[in-house]
Amino acid sequence: MDDLNESTIKLIKETLEKIRPFIQRDGGDVIFDSYEDGVVYVEVLGACVGCGLIETTLYDGIEAILMEEVPGIIAVRLKQDKEKMKAELAKLKEENNKNQVE
């Protein structure tokens, strides 16, 4: 990991620590998972899991603050979305390879 990426991750974690008390006040929590290609992946816990307002909290709250505080952040997504995107990409690649063989 390069120094720029390490300093970005440190700043992401510090910023999330400032946000967490507000989320914890409502019985939820958010923790850093990873940072890849300008996208921060987080995991939500407690009351946030299955909450109907998670998209508002994620995009209008967490994402907006991180994009303002941390240079280079282009989006914030849930950890499980990263796994889904990787699975979908693998499926598309598999289908593409299959079509090339036929």
N, CA, C and O atoms as a GROMACS GRO file, in nm:
protein
  408
    1MET      N    1   0.084  -0.117   0.000
    1MET     CA    2   0.000   0.000   0.000
    1MET      C    3   0.090   0.124   0.000
    1MET      O    4   0.184   0.133   0.078
    2ASP      N    5   0.060   0.218  -0.086
    2ASP     CA    6   0.143   0.338  -0.093
    2ASP      C    7   0.107   0.437   0.017
    2ASP      O    8   0.002   0.426   0.080
    3ASP      N    9   0.196   0.534   0.040
    3ASP     CA   10   0.178   0.631   0.147
    3ASP      C   11   0.051   0.713   0.131
    3ASP      O   12  -0.018   0.742   0.228
    4LEU      N   13   0.019   0.750   0.006
    4LEU     CA   14  -0.102   0.829  -0.020
    4LEU      C   15  -0.225   0.750   0.021
    4LEU      O   16  -0.315   0.804   0.086
    5ASN      N   17  -0.230   0.623  -0.017
    5ASN     CA   18  -0.344   0.538   0.017
    5ASN      C   19  -0.353   0.520   0.169
    5ASN      O   20  -0.462   0.524   0.225
    6GLU      N   21  -0.239   0.500   0.234
    6GLU     CA   22  -0.238   0.485   0.380
    6GLU      C   23  -0.288   0.611   0.449
    6GLU      O   24  -0.366   0.602   0.544
    7SER      N   25  -0.244   0.727   0.402
    7SER     CA   26  -0.289   0.852   0.464
    7SER      C   27  -0.437   0.877   0.437
    7SER      O   28  -0.508   0.932   0.521
    8THR      N   29  -0.484   0.836   0.319
    8THR     CA   30  -0.626   0.850   0.287
    8THR      C   31  -0.709   0.761   0.379
    8THR      O   32  -0.811   0.805   0.433
    9ILE      N   33  -0.667   0.637   0.397
    9ILE     CA   34  -0.739   0.543   0.484
    9ILE      C   35  -0.740   0.595   0.628
    9ILE      O   36  -0.841   0.586   0.697
   10LYS      N   37  -0.628   0.649   0.673
   10LYS     CA   38  -0.621   0.706   0.809
   10LYS      C   39  -0.722   0.819   0.824
   10LYS      O   40  -0.792   0.827   0.925
   11LEU      N   41  -0.729   0.907   0.725
   11LEU     CA   42  -0.823   1.019   0.729
   11LEU      C   43  -0.968   0.971   0.722
   11LEU      O   44  -1.055   1.028   0.788
   12ILE      N   45  -0.994   0.868   0.644
   12ILE     CA   46  -1.129   0.809   0.636
   12ILE      C   47  -1.170   0.758   0.774
   12ILE      O   48  -1.280   0.787   0.822
   13LYS      N   49  -1.080   0.683   0.837
   13LYS     CA   50  -1.111   0.626   0.969
   13LYS      C   51  -1.132   0.736   1.073
   13LYS      O   52  -1.223   0.726   1.156
   14GLU      N   53  -1.049   0.839   1.069
   14GLU     CA   54  -1.064   0.951   1.164
   14GLU      C   55  -1.198   1.022   1.143
   14GLU      O   56  -1.264   1.059   1.240
   15THR      N   57  -1.237   1.040   1.018
   15THR     CA   58  -1.363   1.107   0.988
   15THR      C   59  -1.481   1.021   1.032
   15THR      O   60  -1.579   1.072   1.088
   16LEU      N   61  -1.473   0.891   1.007
   16LEU     CA   62  -1.580   0.801   1.051
   16LEU      C   63  -1.595   0.803   1.203
   16LEU      O   64  -1.707   0.794   1.254
   17GLU      N   65  -1.485   0.815   1.275
   17GLU     CA   66  -1.491   0.822   1.421
   17GLU      C   67  -1.568   0.945   1.468
   17GLU      O   68  -1.632   0.942   1.573
   18LYS      N   69  -1.562   1.053   1.390
   18LYS     CA   70  -1.638   1.174   1.424
   18LYS      C   71  -1.788   1.155   1.397
   18LYS      O   72  -1.872   1.212   1.466
   19ILE      N   73  -1.820   1.074   1.296
   19ILE     CA   74  -1.959   1.051   1.255
   19ILE      C   75  -2.029   0.949   1.345
   19ILE      O   76  -2.148   0.962   1.373
   20ARG      N   77  -1.955   0.848   1.388
   20ARG     CA   78  -2.013   0.734   1.460
   20ARG      C   79  -2.102   0.770   1.578
   20ARG      O   80  -2.208   0.709   1.594
   21PRO      N   81  -2.064   0.868   1.664
   21PRO     CA   82  -2.151   0.898   1.779
   21PRO      C   83  -2.293   0.938   1.739
   21PRO      O   84  -2.388   0.908   1.812
   22PHE      N   85  -2.308   1.005   1.626
   22PHE     CA   86  -2.440   1.046   1.581
   22PHE      C   87  -2.524   0.925   1.537
   22PHE      O   88  -2.645   0.921   1.559
   23ILE      N   89  -2.459   0.829   1.476
   23ILE     CA   90  -2.528   0.707   1.433
   23ILE      C   91  -2.556   0.617   1.553
   23ILE      O   92  -2.662   0.555   1.561
   24GLN      N   93  -2.460   0.611   1.645
   24GLN     CA   94  -2.477   0.529   1.765
   24GLN      C   95  -2.591   0.581   1.853
   24GLN      O   96  -2.656   0.504   1.923
   25ARG      N   97  -2.614   0.710   1.848
   25ARG     CA   98  -2.723   0.771   1.926
   25ARG      C   99  -2.858   0.711   1.890
   25ARG      O  100  -2.948   0.705   1.973
   26ASP      N  101  -2.870   0.666   1.764
   26ASP     CA  102  -2.996   0.604   1.719
   26ASP      C  103  -2.991   0.452   1.724
   26ASP      O  104  -3.079   0.385   1.670
   27GLY      N  105  -2.888   0.396   1.789
   27GLY     CA  106  -2.879   0.252   1.806
   27GLY      C  107  -2.806   0.179   1.695
   27GLY      O  108  -2.805   0.056   1.693
   28GLY      N  109  -2.746   0.253   1.604
   28GLY     CA  110  -2.672   0.190   1.494
   28GLY      C  111  -2.523   0.213   1.509
   28GLY      O  112  -2.476   0.266   1.609
   29ASP      N  113  -2.450   0.172   1.408
   29ASP     CA  114  -2.306   0.197   1.404
   29ASP      C  115  -2.258   0.179   1.261
   29ASP      O  116  -2.325   0.116   1.179
   30VAL      N  117  -2.142   0.234   1.233
   30VAL     CA  118  -2.080   0.222   1.102
   30VAL      C  119  -1.931   0.200   1.124
   30VAL      O  120  -1.868   0.269   1.204
   31ILE      N  121  -1.876   0.103   1.052
   31ILE     CA  122  -1.732   0.079   1.063
   31ILE      C  123  -1.670   0.069   0.923
   31ILE      O  124  -1.735   0.026   0.828
   32PHE      N  125  -1.546   0.110   0.914
   32PHE     CA  126  -1.471   0.106   0.789
   32PHE      C  127  -1.445  -0.038   0.749
   32PHE      O  128  -1.409  -0.121   0.833
   33ASP      N  129  -1.462  -0.068   0.621
   33ASP     CA  130  -1.428  -0.200   0.568
   33ASP      C  131  -1.306  -0.190   0.478
   33ASP      O  132  -1.205  -0.256   0.502
   34SER      N  133  -1.316  -0.107   0.373
   34SER     CA  134  -1.204  -0.097   0.279
   34SER      C  135  -1.218   0.028   0.194
   34SER      O  136  -1.321   0.096   0.195
   35TYR      N  137  -1.112   0.056   0.121
   35TYR     CA  138  -1.109   0.171   0.030
   35TYR      C  139  -1.044   0.125  -0.100
   35TYR      O  140  -0.929   0.082  -0.101
   36GLU      N  141  -1.119   0.133  -0.208
   36GLU     CA  142  -1.069   0.089  -0.339
   36GLU      C  143  -1.116   0.185  -0.447
   36GLU      O  144  -1.236   0.213  -0.459
   37ASP      N  145  -1.022   0.234  -0.527
   37ASP     CA  146  -1.054   0.316  -0.644
   37ASP      C  147  -1.145   0.435  -0.612
   37ASP      O  148  -1.236   0.467  -0.688
   38GLY      N  149  -1.120   0.500  -0.498
   38GLY     CA  150  -1.198   0.617  -0.461
   38GLY      C  151  -1.329   0.587  -0.391
   38GLY      O  152  -1.402   0.679  -0.353
   39VAL      N  153  -1.361   0.460  -0.374
   39VAL     CA  154  -1.485   0.419  -0.309
   39VAL      C  155  -1.454   0.365  -0.169
   39VAL      O  156  -1.370   0.278  -0.152
   40VAL      N  157  -1.524   0.420  -0.071
   40VAL     CA  158  -1.513   0.372   0.066
   40VAL      C  159  -1.624   0.270   0.090
   40VAL      O  160  -1.741   0.298   0.062
   41TYR      N  161  -1.588   0.154   0.141
   41TYR     CA  162  -1.686   0.052   0.176
   41TYR      C  163  -1.697   0.048   0.327
   41TYR      O  164  -1.596   0.040   0.397
   42VAL      N  165  -1.821   0.052   0.377
   42VAL     CA  166  -1.846   0.049   0.520
   42VAL      C  167  -1.944  -0.062   0.552
   42VAL      O  168  -2.018  -0.110   0.467
   43GLU      N  169  -1.942  -0.101   0.679
   43GLU     CA  170  -2.038  -0.199   0.728
   43GLU      C  171  -2.125  -0.128   0.831
   43GLU      O  172  -2.074  -0.054   0.916
   44VAL      N  173  -2.254  -0.151   0.823
   44VAL     CA  174  -2.345  -0.094   0.922
   44VAL      C  175  -2.388  -0.202   1.019
   44VAL      O  176  -2.401  -0.319   0.983
   45LEU      N  177  -2.409  -0.160   1.143
   45LEU     CA  178  -2.442  -0.255   1.249
   45LEU      C  179  -2.561  -0.203   1.329
   45LEU      O  180  -2.604  -0.089   1.312
   46GLY      N  181  -2.614  -0.288   1.416
   46GLY     CA  182  -2.721  -0.248   1.507
   46GLY      C  183  -2.847  -0.208   1.433
   46GLY      O  184  -2.891  -0.274   1.339
   47ALA      N  185  -2.904  -0.097   1.478
   47ALA     CA  186  -3.032  -0.051   1.422
   47ALA      C  187  -3.023  -0.014   1.275
   47ALA      O  188  -3.125  -0.006   1.207
   48CYS      N  189  -2.902   0.008   1.224
   48CYS     CA  190  -2.885   0.044   1.082
   48CYS      C  191  -2.918  -0.072   0.989
   48CYS      O  192  -2.960  -0.053   0.876
   49VAL      N  193  -2.897  -0.194   1.038
   49VAL     CA  194  -2.921  -0.312   0.956
   49VAL      C  195  -3.071  -0.323   0.931
   49VAL      O  196  -3.150  -0.337   1.024
   50GLY      N  197  -3.108  -0.318   0.804
   50GLY     CA  198  -3.249  -0.329   0.766
   50GLY      C  199  -3.330  -0.202   0.784
   50GLY      O  200  -3.451  -0.202   0.761
   51CYS      N  201  -3.266  -0.094   0.825
   51CYS     CA  202  -3.338   0.032   0.845
   51CYS      C  203  -3.377   0.092   0.710
   51CYS      O  204  -3.299   0.090   0.615
   52GLY      N  205  -3.498   0.144   0.703
   52GLY     CA  206  -3.547   0.205   0.580
   52GLY      C  207  -3.477   0.336   0.544
   52GLY      O  208  -3.486   0.382   0.431
   53LEU      N  209  -3.406   0.395   0.641
   53LEU     CA  210  -3.338   0.521   0.616
   53LEU      C  211  -3.188   0.504   0.591
   53LEU      O  212  -3.114   0.602   0.586
   54ILE      N  213  -3.142   0.380   0.574
   54ILE     CA  214  -2.998   0.359   0.560
   54ILE      C  215  -2.942   0.429   0.437
   54ILE      O  216  -2.831   0.481   0.442
   55GLU      N  217  -3.017   0.432   0.328
   55GLU     CA  218  -2.966   0.501   0.209
   55GLU      C  219  -2.950   0.650   0.234
   55GLU      O  220  -2.852   0.710   0.189
   56THR      N  221  -3.044   0.711   0.306
   56THR     CA  222  -3.032   0.852   0.340
   56THR      C  223  -2.910   0.875   0.429
   56THR      O  224  -2.832   0.967   0.406
   57THR      N  225  -2.896   0.790   0.530
   57THR     CA  226  -2.781   0.802   0.621
   57THR      C  227  -2.650   0.783   0.544
   57THR      O  228  -2.554   0.857   0.564
   58LEU      N  229  -2.649   0.684   0.458
   58LEU     CA  230  -2.527   0.652   0.384
   58LEU      C  231  -2.490   0.762   0.285
   58LEU      O  232  -2.376   0.809   0.285
   59TYR      N  233  -2.584   0.803   0.201
   59TYR     CA  234  -2.552   0.896   0.093
   59TYR      C  235  -2.556   1.043   0.135
   59TYR      O  236  -2.466   1.120   0.103
   60ASP      N  237  -2.661   1.082   0.207
   60ASP     CA  238  -2.675   1.222   0.246
   60ASP      C  239  -2.593   1.257   0.368
   60ASP      O  240  -2.563   1.374   0.393
   61GLY      N  241  -2.555   1.157   0.445
   61GLY     CA  242  -2.478   1.180   0.566
   61GLY      C  243  -2.332   1.139   0.551
   61GLY      O  244  -2.244   1.223   0.531
   62ILE      N  245  -2.308   1.010   0.560
   62ILE     CA  246  -2.171   0.957   0.560
   62ILE      C  247  -2.096   0.994   0.433
   62ILE      O  248  -1.984   1.045   0.440
   63GLU      N  249  -2.156   0.968   0.318
   63GLU     CA  250  -2.088   0.996   0.191
   63GLU      C  251  -2.060   1.145   0.176
   63GLU      O  252  -1.949   1.184   0.137
   64ALA      N  253  -2.157   1.229   0.205
   64ALA     CA  254  -2.139   1.373   0.190
   64ALA      C  255  -2.025   1.423   0.278
   64ALA      O  256  -1.942   1.503   0.234
   65ILE      N  257  -2.021   1.377   0.403
   65ILE     CA  258  -1.915   1.420   0.495
   65ILE      C  259  -1.779   1.369   0.449
   65ILE      O  260  -1.682   1.446   0.446
   66LEU      N  261  -1.770   1.241   0.414
   66LEU     CA  262  -1.641   1.186   0.370
   66LEU      C  263  -1.591   1.254   0.242
   66LEU      O  264  -1.471   1.281   0.230
   67MET      N  265  -1.680   1.282   0.148
   67MET     CA  266  -1.639   1.347   0.024
   67MET      C  267  -1.589   1.489   0.051
   67MET      O  268  -1.502   1.540  -0.020
   68GLU      N  269  -1.645   1.553   0.153
   68GLU     CA  270  -1.602   1.688   0.188
   68GLU      C  271  -1.470   1.686   0.265
   68GLU      O  272  -1.386   1.775   0.246
   69GLU      N  273  -1.452   1.589   0.350
   69GLU     CA  274  -1.336   1.584   0.440
   69GLU      C  275  -1.213   1.514   0.381
   69GLU      O  276  -1.100   1.546   0.418
   70VAL      N  277  -1.235   1.420   0.290
   70VAL     CA  278  -1.125   1.336   0.241
   70VAL      C  279  -1.110   1.352   0.090
   70VAL      O  280  -1.199   1.313   0.014
   71PRO      N  281  -0.999   1.410   0.045
   71PRO     CA  282  -0.976   1.423  -0.099
   71PRO      C  283  -0.971   1.286  -0.170
   71PRO      O  284  -0.913   1.191  -0.118
   72GLY      N  285  -1.033   1.280  -0.287
   72GLY     CA  286  -1.027   1.158  -0.367
   72GLY      C  287  -1.143   1.063  -0.349
   72GLY      O  288  -1.156   0.966  -0.424
   73ILE      N  289  -1.228   1.087  -0.249
   73ILE     CA  290  -1.344   0.999  -0.228
   73ILE      C  291  -1.449   1.034  -0.333
   73ILE      O  292  -1.488   1.150  -0.347
   74ILE      N  293  -1.495   0.933  -0.405
   74ILE     CA  294  -1.598   0.955  -0.506
   74ILE      C  295  -1.733   0.894  -0.467
   74ILE      O  296  -1.836   0.930  -0.523
   75ALA      N  297  -1.730   0.801  -0.370
   75ALA     CA  298  -1.854   0.736  -0.329
   75ALA      C  299  -1.832   0.658  -0.200
   75ALA      O  300  -1.719   0.626  -0.163
   76VAL      N  301  -1.943   0.628  -0.133
   76VAL     CA  302  -1.943   0.540  -0.016
   76VAL      C  303  -2.050   0.435  -0.041
   76VAL      O  304  -2.163   0.468  -0.076
   77ARG      N  305  -2.013   0.311  -0.022
   77ARG     CA  306  -2.106   0.200  -0.045
   77ARG      C  307  -2.098   0.103   0.071
   77ARG      O  308  -2.000   0.102   0.147
   78LEU      N  309  -2.201   0.021   0.085
   78LEU     CA  310  -2.202  -0.081   0.188
   78LEU      C  311  -2.110  -0.196   0.151
   78LEU      O  312  -2.093  -0.228   0.034
   79LYS      N  313  -2.052  -0.257   0.252
   79LYS     CA  314  -1.960  -0.369   0.233
   79LYS      C  315  -2.025  -0.478   0.148
   79LYS      O  316  -1.961  -0.532   0.056
   80GLN      N  317  -2.151  -0.512   0.177
   80GLN     CA  318  -2.215  -0.619   0.102
   80GLN      C  319  -2.235  -0.583  -0.045
   80GLN      O  320  -2.245  -0.672  -0.129
   81ASP      N  321  -2.240  -0.454  -0.078
   81ASP     CA  322  -2.251  -0.414  -0.218
   81ASP      C  323  -2.122  -0.444  -0.293
   81ASP      O  324  -2.125  -0.477  -0.412
   82LYS      N  325  -2.008  -0.433  -0.225
   82LYS     CA  326  -1.880  -0.465  -0.289
   82LYS      C  327  -1.878  -0.612  -0.330
   82LYS      O  328  -1.836  -0.646  -0.440
   83GLU      N  329  -1.924  -0.696  -0.241
   83GLU     CA  330  -1.926  -0.839  -0.270
   83GLU      C  331  -2.020  -0.870  -0.386
   83GLU      O  332  -1.988  -0.952  -0.472
   84LYS      N  333  -2.136  -0.804  -0.387
   84LYS     CA  334  -2.232  -0.824  -0.496
   84LYS      C  335  -2.173  -0.777  -0.630
   84LYS      O  336  -2.187  -0.844  -0.732
   85MET      N  337  -2.106  -0.661  -0.627
   85MET     CA  338  -2.048  -0.608  -0.751
   85MET      C  339  -1.938  -0.700  -0.804
   85MET      O  340  -1.929  -0.723  -0.925
   86LYS      N  341  -1.856  -0.753  -0.716
   86LYS     CA  342  -1.752  -0.845  -0.759
   86LYS      C  343  -1.812  -0.972  -0.816
   86LYS      O  344  -1.763  -1.025  -0.916
   87ALA      N  345  -1.919  -1.022  -0.754
   87ALA     CA  346  -1.986  -1.142  -0.803
   87ALA      C  347  -2.049  -1.117  -0.940
   87ALA      O  348  -2.040  -1.202  -1.030
   88GLU      N  349  -2.112  -1.001  -0.956
   88GLU     CA  350  -2.173  -0.967  -1.085
   88GLU      C  351  -2.067  -0.952  -1.194
   88GLU      O  352  -2.087  -0.996  -1.307
   89LEU      N  353  -1.955  -0.891  -1.159
   89LEU     CA  354  -1.846  -0.875  -1.255
   89LEU      C  355  -1.790  -1.010  -1.296
   89LEU      O  356  -1.764  -1.034  -1.414
   90ALA      N  357  -1.771  -1.100  -1.199
   90ALA     CA  358  -1.721  -1.234  -1.229
   90ALA      C  359  -1.819  -1.308  -1.321
   90ALA      O  360  -1.777  -1.378  -1.413
   91LYS      N  361  -1.949  -1.292  -1.295
   91LYS     CA  362  -2.051  -1.357  -1.379
   91LYS      C  363  -2.046  -1.302  -1.522
   91LYS      O  364  -2.054  -1.378  -1.618
   92LEU      N  365  -2.034  -1.170  -1.535
   92LEU     CA  366  -2.026  -1.110  -1.668
   92LEU      C  367  -1.902  -1.157  -1.744
   92LEU      O  368  -1.909  -1.186  -1.864
   93LYS      N  369  -1.789  -1.165  -1.674
   93LYS     CA  370  -1.665  -1.214  -1.737
   93LYS      C  371  -1.681  -1.358  -1.782
   93LYS      O  372  -1.635  -1.396  -1.890
   94GLU      N  373  -1.746  -1.439  -1.697
   94GLU     CA  374  -1.768  -1.579  -1.731
   94GLU      C  375  -1.856  -1.592  -1.855
   94GLU      O  376  -1.828  -1.672  -1.944
   95GLU      N  377  -1.963  -1.513  -1.859
   95GLU     CA  378  -2.052  -1.515  -1.974
   95GLU      C  379  -1.981  -1.468  -2.100
   95GLU      O  380  -2.000  -1.524  -2.208
   96ASN      N  381  -1.898  -1.366  -2.086
   96ASN     CA  382  -1.822  -1.315  -2.200
   96ASN      C  383  -1.726  -1.421  -2.252
   96ASN      O  384  -1.715  -1.442  -2.373
   97ASN      N  385  -1.656  -1.488  -2.162
   97ASN     CA  386  -1.562  -1.593  -2.203
   97ASN      C  387  -1.636  -1.709  -2.270
   97ASN      O  388  -1.588  -1.767  -2.368
   98LYS      N  389  -1.754  -1.742  -2.217
   98LYS     CA  390  -1.836  -1.850  -2.272
   98LYS      C  391  -1.880  -1.815  -2.414
   98LYS      O  392  -1.876  -1.900  -2.503
   99ASN      N  393  -1.922  -1.690  -2.435
   99ASN     CA  394  -1.967  -1.645  -2.567
   99ASN      C  395  -1.851  -1.644  -2.668
   99ASN      O  396  -1.872  -1.669  -2.787
  100GLN      N  397  -1.731  -1.614  -2.621
  100GLN     CA  398  -1.615  -1.611  -2.711
  100GLN      C  399  -1.577  -1.752  -2.757
  100GLN      O  400  -1.525  -1.769  -2.867
  101VAL      N  401  -1.602  -1.851  -2.673
  101VAL     CA  402  -1.568  -1.991  -2.706
  101VAL      C  403  -1.668  -2.046  -2.807
  101VAL      O  404  -1.630  -2.123  -2.894
  102GLU      N  405  -1.793  -2.007  -2.795
  102GLU     CA  406  -1.899  -2.060  -2.883
  102GLU      C  407  -1.892  -2.008  -3.022
  102GLU      O  408  -1.975  -2.044  -3.106
   0.00000   0.00000   0.00000
